[in-house]
Every structure is written in structure tokens, then in C-alpha cells.
């Protein structure tokens, strides 16, 4: 839109009810996995994770850019990374789990996964007053916030972006937490111990539910679905102790990320447990002393009127030592100021 000296601006006195509402044609997030690259779709989801903004420099122009990654989830228990740029970045400052509706999101591909981006015509609404958003908010409040989700996006070389901390430094930050806050950080740590006795569980066999089933004489009941099933699926909910040079912590790691660490599927490990328990324990212990990059969320939970620290693994990746060494060098340069003495 452009204006000149002959342009007239006239106040519109029509009521707000006469203004056409934006029409969305929402697709479930699970459908993105099957969308072709470049497809334009409408999506609504809860922001399960809002990363800190990142400042980048464009390779071609040298212009500084600002971006932010947001992970959206919906009732399909599927999560996708949505990247916003420029002025959209600040819209998410200080927000916790808003419902985000996107008109005209673009499907991108990266490292074999699917991500969402925007085009110039994209429209982003935060906590819109629409039926789909209210329904999603109700699902989130009723327990959707505790559901494990399938992540269809793939991140960069380390699989992570955020603040690197030693475990001891993260524990120091956790002392100021209450039940409304959290600390999210990345660390390189080695697996010290695995609780093999409860690393996997029998879950509801439906794709949209991962609740633990009750075994009753060969019949498996899911209380969430209110159904009985003749079968089940195995899922990881592994607890392990990880350590770095500063300290150690107990963490909980769910199915998708646990499979990366154990190098096998939960179903395969569950079947091994049934057939040969000693071999199952040996497989669990085989990852001890192996190092990974962990993205961890520390939060306080109220249990029996007592605050307890819970450490959840959000993502895990093999150690990229070239990137890790660059991270260490950055920390060293930030802590010390080196000056070069001219040679005489």
C-alpha cells in the first residue's frame, strides 16, 4: 500500500462485528510429516518450548538477523519447530505456553525432519479468541502438558541451541527456582548409572496415547482411553545419573531421546527384557561412561507439600567435538582477555 498527496483517509464507522474474521483451515501437526517441502498450511498449537532469541549474521549481506525457535504441540501429540524472525521474535518475550495460530505457515525440510517457517503473507496470532484455541488450551490444562510428544523436526549439528553450563552451575541456578520457573541449559556429560529395573514400561498401543496400561490376566487396560486392549507397546521412561567434571544429577529421559542413547528402540529392548533379562541389563549398562550433549530442563515440583528438583532431558545428541571445542574456546575468551605482546 502506498499513499500520495491525493490520498484521502476516511474513518470507518462500521461496527467491529461487520469486519470479516480471519478464516483458518487448520491441519493437525502430525500431518506436517507428510507435507511436501514448500507447502503452505494453517497450524494451531501450544508453545511447549520457547527458546531464547539468537542473533545471526547473513552470509551474503553481512546483515544482522534475529530469530527464535518455538516448539508447537497439539492434540495429535506431535511437536514441530516453528522459527520466527525479526519483529516476530519479541512477541514471545516473557510468555509461557501460549496458544499460537499461524495462517500461511511454510513447511521446510532440514536434516530429514520437517520445520515450519513463515512467508511475507503469514499471519501469527497469540492466544486468539477462536474455538480451536480454546479447545487446545483445555487439552493442555487437562494433562496435555505432561504428554510425551513425537518431534518431527531436526535441529542443527549439535541438535541444540541455548546456554551451555556445567552441572554445578546449573544446580546453583536451581536454588532460586519455584514451581513457576525453570532453568534450561546444555551440558556435555557422561552416563554414570542407569536404573534398568524401570527403564521401560508397557504403554497404550494407540498412536495418540502413551499412558501406562494395567496388566490384568493378559488384558491391558488404558484408563485414559477407557479401553481394554489385547496388546501394548513398550516405551522408554529411563532414569539415569549423568556427570561432568563439576557434579552429577539424576535425569529423566523419554522415549524418542532415550532411543538415541540406547541405540535401539523401546520395543526391541522390551522384547529383550522378556527373553533374556541378563542381556537386557547388560544392554542398559552398555551406555555407562558414554558422553553426550544433553539439553536439560530443571524445574521444581510440589510433591507431598515438599519441593523437589526434577531434571528432564529435552533433547540429546552425540558430541560434535569441533563444535564443543569452539564452545569451550568461546567461554575461555569470555573469561579472560588475552593481549598479544609485540615482538621486539
MOUR-V563117 format. One record per backbone hydrogen bond with DSSP energy under -1.0 kcal/mol. NH is the residue of the N-H (numbers start at 0). CO is the residue of the C=O. E is the energy in kcal/mol with one decimal. If there is no record, write none. Layout:
BEGIN
NH_CO_E, NH_CO_E
END
This chain:
BEGIN
6_3_-1.5, 17_14_-1.6, 18_15_-1.3, 26_41_-2.4, 30_27_-1.5, 31_28_-1.5, 33_30_-1.4, 34_31_-1.5, 37_106_-3.3, 38_35_-1.9, 40_104_-2.5, 42_101_-1.8, 44_99_-2.1, 45_72_-2.9, 46_97_-2.8, 47_45_-1.4, 47_70_-1.9, 48_70_-1.3, 50_68_-2.4, 53_66_-2.9, 55_64_-3.0, 57_62_-3.0, 61_57_-2.1, 64_55_-3.9, 66_53_-2.5, 67_83_-2.1, 69_81_-2.5, 70_48_-2.8, 71_79_-2.8, 72_45_-1.9, 76_73_-2.0, 78_149_-3.3, 79_71_-2.1, 81_69_-3.8, 82_115_-2.5, 83_67_-2.6, 85_65_-2.1, 87_84_-1.7, 88_85_-1.5, 91_88_-1.4, 92_89_-1.5, 94_91_-1.5, 99_44_-3.4, 100_124_-2.9, 101_42_-3.3, 102_122_-3.1, 104_40_-3.2, 105_116_-2.2, 106_38_-2.5, 107_114_-3.1, 109_112_-2.2, 112_109_-2.3, 113_151_-3.0, 114_107_-2.4, 115_80_-2.8, 116_105_-2.6, 121_118_-2.2, 122_102_-2.3, 124_100_-2.9, 126_98_-4.0, 129_127_-1.6, 133_129_-2.0, 134_130_-2.6, 135_131_-2.1, 136_132_-2.4, 137_133_-2.1, 138_134_-2.1, 139_135_-2.3, 140_136_-2.3, 141_137_-1.8, 142_139_-1.1, 143_138_-2.4, 144_139_-1.6, 145_142_-1.6, 146_143_-1.1, 149_76_-2.5, 151_78_-2.4, 164_185_-2.4, 169_165_-2.2, 170_166_-2.6, 171_167_-1.7, 172_168_-1.7, 173_169_-1.8, 175_172_-1.5, 176_173_-1.7, 180_177_-1.3, 182_297_-2.2, 184_295_-2.2, 185_162_-2.8, 186_293_-2.3, 188_291_-2.3, 189_242_-2.8, 190_289_-2.2, 191_240_-3.6, 192_240_-1.4, 194_238_-2.4, 195_193_-1.5, 198_195_-1.0, 200_234_-2.2, 202_232_-3.6, 203_210_-2.5, 208_205_-1.1, 212_201_-2.2, 213_220_-2.6, 215_218_-2.9, 218_215_-1.2, 219_228_-3.0, 220_213_-2.4, 221_226_-2.7, 225_221_-1.3, 226_221_-1.6, 228_219_-2.9, 232_202_-2.1, 234_200_-2.1, 236_198_-2.4, 237_252_-1.6, 239_250_-2.1, 240_192_-2.4, 241_248_-2.6, 242_189_-2.4, 243_246_-2.3, 248_241_-2.2, 250_239_-2.9, 251_310_-2.5, 252_237_-2.9, 257_253_-2.7, 258_254_-2.3, 260_256_-1.2, 261_257_-2.9, 262_258_-1.4, 268_264_-2.1, 269_265_-2.5, 270_266_-2.2, 271_267_-1.8, 272_268_-2.1, 273_269_-1.7, 274_270_-1.9, 275_271_-3.1, 279_275_-2.0, 280_276_-2.5, 281_277_-2.3, 282_278_-2.1, 283_279_-2.2, 284_280_-2.5, 287_284_-1.6, 288_190_-3.6, 289_286_-2.0, 291_188_-2.5, 292_316_-3.0, 293_186_-3.0, 294_314_-2.8, 295_184_-2.9, 296_311_-3.0, 297_182_-3.4, 298_309_-2.3, 300_307_-2.7, 302_305_-3.1, 307_300_-2.6, 309_298_-3.1, 311_296_-2.6, 312_251_-2.6, 313_294_-2.9, 314_294_-1.2, 316_292_-1.9, 323_319_-3.0, 324_320_-2.6, 325_321_-1.6, 326_322_-1.9, 327_323_-2.3, 328_324_-2.5, 329_325_-1.9, 330_326_-1.8, 331_327_-2.4, 332_328_-2.6, 333_329_-1.7, 334_330_-1.5, 335_331_-2.3
END
